[in-house]
Amino acid sequence: MDQTFDSRMMRIVADYPPEGQILDVGGVPVHAVVRGTGPDVVLIHGASGNTRDFTFDLVDRLADTYRVIVMDRPGLGYTGHTRAQYAQITATTSDTPAEQAELLSAAARQLGADAPLVVGQSYGGAVALAWALDQPLSGLVTLAAVSNVWPGPLDAIYRINGSRLGALTTVPLISAFAPRTRVDAAVEAIFAPNPVPPGYTEAIGAPLSLRPISLRANARQINTLKPIIATMVPRYGQITVPTEILHGDADTIVPLEIHSARLVDQIPGAHLTVLPGIGHMPHHAAPDAVVNAIGRAATRAGLR
């Protein structure tokens, strides 16, 4: 199994290498893709994702107007953990949204983006909100963002993969033997009820999320998110930058009524756009609406 596993991991990295540069941010590697010219816009991807989710299509739509910076979140793609020693990350702790925002903000400053417009999708929306609470930025756009406390427990697979036992048992098995059909089904579920764009699954580098470091990081980040969100909610009133919120009314992964329908009243001056028939991936299913929202935020922030 060891040879099969090592061969598969090497093939994944060979097939989906870093798209951009690797920055050293206080000893932590941060993978960043920079394209275009103009006001700085930072894009933050969701759970199990990487920079390719945005470079597949959205970056090209923005690069004529903005300097677009896309970064892998900690533990995913080619970015390391926010903490110096991985052993410090346990089943009950993780790279928190605030820690992720601090790391990515420092990386953006290395690239000369001192106060960018920040866009976050899904879990990346929680990181964008944490950025708005504690780090410098000019404006905020959230896409199907996790922003409020939801009812009920998480799926068992996240609890298992995030545990110490799961990290030693189920995670290596999934990494070694998960079939392509499982990846395809997971991607289809994320996009539902909208179709997966042709070529997306191949381009996104979905196998990158099957590496043990990413499986563990993703599970632990999701496992620990709910109580962290509970501490963030009372602070949303402190966000004063122009804020645009986009959410599809067909999103069953991060439901509109639990999250963005509340967030619009929690951030002063925020504007909510509800996208009829759109699920959890508005940047693919309704890209023009996303580009327009970024434009509104940039205009409100005086960036153009």
Long-range contacts (C-beta under 8 A, 24 or more apart in sequence): 1-176, 4-176, 5-172, 5-175, 5-176, 8-175, 8-176, 9-175, 9-211, 12-205, 12-207, 12-208, 12-210, 12-211, 15-205, 15-207, 16-52, 16-205, 16-207, 16-208, 18-77, 18-78, 19-51, 19-52, 19-55, 20-51, 20-70, 22-78, 23-107, 23-110, 23-111, 25-103, 25-106, 25-107, 25-110, 26-103, 26-106, 27-84, 28-74, 28-79, 28-80, 28-81, 28-82, 28-84, 28-103, 29-78, 29-79, 29-80, 30-71, 30-72, 30-79, 30-80, 30-103, 30-104, 30-107, 31-71, 31-72, 31-77, 31-78, 31-79, 32-69, 32-70, 32-71, 32-107, 32-111, 33-59, 33-68, 33-69, 33-70, 33-71, 34-67, 34-68, 34-69, 34-111, 35-59, 35-63, 35-67, 35-68, 36-62, 36-63, 36-64, 36-65, 36-66, 36-67, 36-68, 37-63, 37-66, 37-67, 38-65, 38-66, 38-67, 38-304, 39-65, 39-66, 39-67, 39-116, 39-117, 39-138, 39-298, 39-303, 39-304, 40-66, 40-67, 40-69, 40-108, 40-112, 40-113, 40-115, 40-116, 40-117, 41-66, 41-67, 41-68, 41-69, 41-116, 41-117, 41-118, 41-119, 41-294, 41-298, 42-69, 42-70, 42-71, 42-104, 42-108, 42-113, 42-116, 42-117, 42-118, 42-119, 43-68, 43-69, 43-70, 43-71, 43-119, 43-120, 43-121, 43-124, 44-71, 44-73, 44-104, 44-118, 44-119, 44-120, 44-121, 44-124, 44-125, 44-127, 44-128, 45-70, 45-72, 45-73, 45-76, 45-121, 45-122, 45-124, 46-121, 46-122, 46-123, 46-124, 46-125, 46-144, 47-122, 47-123, 47-218, 47-221, 47-222, 48-76, 48-186, 48-209, 48-214, 48-218, 49-73, 49-76, 49-77, 49-122, 49-124, 49-204, 49-209, 50-76, 50-77, 50-78, 50-204, 50-205, 50-208, 50-209, 51-77, 52-203, 52-204, 52-205, 53-121, 53-204, 53-283, 54-283, 56-197, 56-200, 56-203, 56-204, 56-284, 57-197, 57-283, 57-284, 57-287, 58-283, 58-284, 58-287, 58-290, 58-291, 61-287, 61-291, 62-291, 62-294, 65-295, 65-304, 66-117, 66-294, 66-298, 67-113, 69-108, 69-111, 69-113, 69-116, 71-104, 71-107, 71-108, 73-100, 73-104, 73-123, 73-124, 73-127, 74-99, 74-100, 74-103, 74-217, 75-213, 75-214, 75-216, 75-217, 75-218, 75-221, 76-208, 76-209, 76-214, 76-217, 76-218, 77-205, 77-208, 77-214, 79-103, 81-217, 86-213, 89-216, 89-217, 89-220, 90-164, 90-220, 91-162, 91-163, 91-164, 91-167, 91-220, 91-223, 92-223, 92-224, 93-220, 93-224, 94-217, 94-220, 94-221, 94-223, 94-224, 95-217, 95-221, 96-130, 96-224, 96-228, 97-126, 97-127, 97-129, 97-130, 97-225, 97-228, 97-232, 98-130, 98-133, 98-134, 98-228, 100-127, 100-130, 101-127, 101-128, 101-130, 101-131, 101-134, 101-135, 102-134, 102-135, 104-131, 105-131, 105-135, 105-136, 105-137, 117-141, 117-294, 117-297, 117-298, 117-301, 117-303, 119-143, 119-290, 119-294, 120-145, 121-145, 121-281, 121-282, 121-283, 122-146, 122-253, 122-254, 122-280, 123-221, 123-222, 123-225, 126-225, 126-228, 126-229, 126-232, 129-232, 129-236, 129-239, 130-232, 132-239, 132-241, 132-243, 133-232, 133-235, 133-236, 133-238, 133-239, 137-241, 138-241, 138-242, 138-298, 138-301, 138-302, 138-303, 139-241, 139-242, 139-243, 139-244, 139-297, 139-298, 139-300, 139-301, 139-303, 140-239, 140-241, 140-242, 140-243, 140-244, 140-267, 140-297, 141-243, 141-244, 141-245, 141-246, 141-290, 141-293, 141-294, 141-297, 142-243, 142-244, 142-245, 142-246, 142-247, 142-260, 142-263, 143-246, 143-247, 143-282, 143-283, 143-290, 144-246, 144-247, 144-248, 144-251, 144-253, 144-254, 144-259, 144-260, 144-280, 144-281, 144-282, 145-245, 145-247, 145-254, 145-259, 145-260, 145-263, 146-225, 146-229, 146-254, 146-259, 147-229, 147-233, 147-236, 147-259, 147-260, 147-262, 147-263, 147-266, 148-229, 148-233, 148-258, 148-259, 148-262, 148-263, 149-226, 149-229, 149-230, 149-233, 150-226, 150-255, 150-258, 150-259, 151-258, 154-222, 154-223, 154-226, 157-219, 158-219, 158-222, 158-223, 159-219, 159-223, 160-219, 161-215, 161-216, 161-218, 161-219, 162-216, 162-219, 162-220, 162-222, 162-223, 166-219, 167-212, 167-216, 171-212, 171-215, 171-216, 172-212, 174-210, 174-215, 175-210, 175-211, 175-212, 175-215, 178-210, 183-207, 183-210, 190-253, 190-279, 190-280, 190-281, 191-279, 191-280, 191-281, 191-284, 191-285, 192-252, 192-279, 192-280, 193-250, 193-277, 193-279, 194-250, 194-277, 194-278, 194-279, 194-281, 194-284, 194-285, 197-284, 200-284, 233-266, 236-263, 236-266, 236-267, 237-266, 237-267, 237-268, 239-267, 239-268, 239-270, 240-268, 240-269, 241-301, 242-269, 242-296, 242-297, 242-300, 242-301, 243-267, 243-269, 243-270, 243-271, 243-297, 244-270, 244-271, 244-273, 244-293, 244-294, 244-296, 244-297, 245-270, 245-271, 245-272, 245-273, 246-272, 246-273, 246-275, 246-282, 246-286, 246-289, 246-290, 246-293, 247-272, 247-273, 247-274, 247-275, 247-282, 248-274, 248-275, 248-276, 248-277, 248-278, 248-279, 248-280, 248-282, 248-285, 248-286, 249-274, 249-275, 249-276, 249-277, 249-278, 250-276, 250-277, 250-278, 250-279, 251-278, 251-279, 251-280, 252-279, 252-280, 253-279, 253-280, 254-280, 271-296
